[in-house]
Amino acid sequence: IFLPTAFTPDGNRLNDVFVPIAVGISKLDYFRVFNRWGNEIFSTTILQKGWDGTFKGKEQGPDTYVWMVSGTDYTGKTVVLKGTVNLIR
């Protein structure tokens, strides 16, 4: 599972959504994004669905956000990763 270190949700259709690239993953257990205070602002279990930089319809400001992802590969092994992403406006 690969994730970028930054994204720019500015509507130009280039790097507008922060989404995991799941290679060899058969099931996404969860993909979650948290703000600096630890509040979950995005969550999904759908492959190829990502965060557009909003929370409850409001654009989030430029900042560093924490993400966690867990998926199951085709052999049944669970892959769990976590890291940060920079939202650039």
C-alpha positions in Angstrom: 0.0 0.0 0.0 1.5 3.3 -1.1 0.4 6.8 -0.1 1.7 10.2 -1.2 3.3 12.6 1.3 1.3 15.6 0.1 -1.7 16.5 -2.0 -3.3 19.7 -3.3 -7.1 19.6 -3.4 -7.4 22.7 -5.6 -9.7 21.4 -8.3 -7.2 21.1 -11.1 -7.7 17.3 -11.3 -4.0 16.7 -10.4 -3.4 15.2 -7.0 -6.8 16.5 -5.7 -7.6 13.4 -3.6 -5.5 11.7 -1.0 -6.0 8.0 -1.7 -4.0 4.8 -1.0 -2.6 2.9 -4.0 -3.3 -0.7 -3.0 -1.1 -3.1 -5.0 -1.9 -6.8 -4.3 -4.6 -5.9 -1.7 -7.8 -7.8 -2.0 -9.7 -6.0 0.8 -9.3 -2.6 2.5 -10.0 -3.0 6.2 -9.9 0.7 6.8 -8.3 4.0 5.7 -8.5 6.8 8.2 -7.3 10.4 8.3 -7.0 12.4 11.6 -6.3 16.1 12.3 -3.6 17.3 14.6 -5.9 17.0 17.6 -6.6 13.3 16.9 -10.1 13.8 15.6 -11.0 11.4 12.8 -12.0 13.5 9.8 -12.2 10.8 7.1 -12.7 7.0 7.0 -13.5 4.4 4.4 -13.3 0.7 3.7 -13.7 1.2 -0.1 -10.6 0.6 -2.3 -9.8 3.6 -4.6 -11.9 6.0 -2.4 -9.9 8.9 -0.8 -10.0 12.1 1.2 -10.8 15.3 -0.7 -9.5 17.6 2.0 -12.8 18.4 3.5 -14.6 17.6 6.8 -18.3 17.9 7.1 -18.4 19.9 3.9 -15.7 22.5 5.0 -12.3 22.7 3.4 -9.6 21.9 5.8 -6.6 24.2 6.0 -3.0 23.5 5.0 -1.6 21.3 7.7 -0.1 17.9 8.4 -2.6 15.1 8.9 -2.1 11.6 10.3 -3.3 8.6 8.3 -3.7 4.9 9.1 -4.5 2.1 6.7 -5.0 -1.6 7.0 -5.6 -4.1 4.2 -5.6 -7.8 3.5 -3.4 -9.0 0.6 -4.2 -11.9 -1.7 -2.4 -14.4 0.6 -4.5 -13.4 3.6 -1.7 -11.4 5.3 -2.8 -8.1 7.0 -0.8 -5.0 6.1 -1.0 -2.1 8.5 0.7 1.3 7.8 0.6 4.8 9.3 2.1 8.1 8.5 1.5 11.7 7.7 0.4 13.7 4.7 0.7 17.5 4.0 -2.4 19.2 2.7 -1.2 22.1 0.5 -3.6 24.9 -0.6 
